[in-house]
Amino acid sequence: MKYNLTNNEKQFCEEYVRNGCNASRAYQAVYGCSIEDARKRYCKTFRKQEIKDYITDLQKEAFEVACINAER
């Protein structure tokens, strides 16, 4: 599925999934702000449905890869 997200939004989603779903840390890593600012700002990012959908797809993909690796 094609998502209409900015590069930063895509990076945020990928970092969020990669770091175990820590939104503050993901926001901080992508936008280069303090953790305090990230805590205040990341919730605005989650309001966008396309962000939620992309994260869900990334999580499904990560789960599928993990299951395949676990079987091997």
VENBEL-V555644 format. One record per backbone hydrogen bond with DSSP energy under -1.0 kcal/mol. NH is the residue of the N-H (numbers start at 0). CO is the residue of the C=O. Records with the same first field share a line. If there is no record, write none. Layout:
BEGIN
NH->CO / CO
END
This chain:
BEGIN
4->2
9->5
10->6
11->7
12->8
13->9
14->10
15->11
16->12
17->13
18->14
19->16
20->15
25->21
26->22
27->23
28->24
29->25
30->26
31->27
37->33
38->34
39->35
40->36
41->37
43->40
45->41
47->44
51->47
52->48
53->49
54->50
55->51
56->52
57->53
58->54
59->55
60->56
61->57
62->58
63->59
64->60
65->61
66->62
67->63
68->64
69->65
70->66
71->67
END
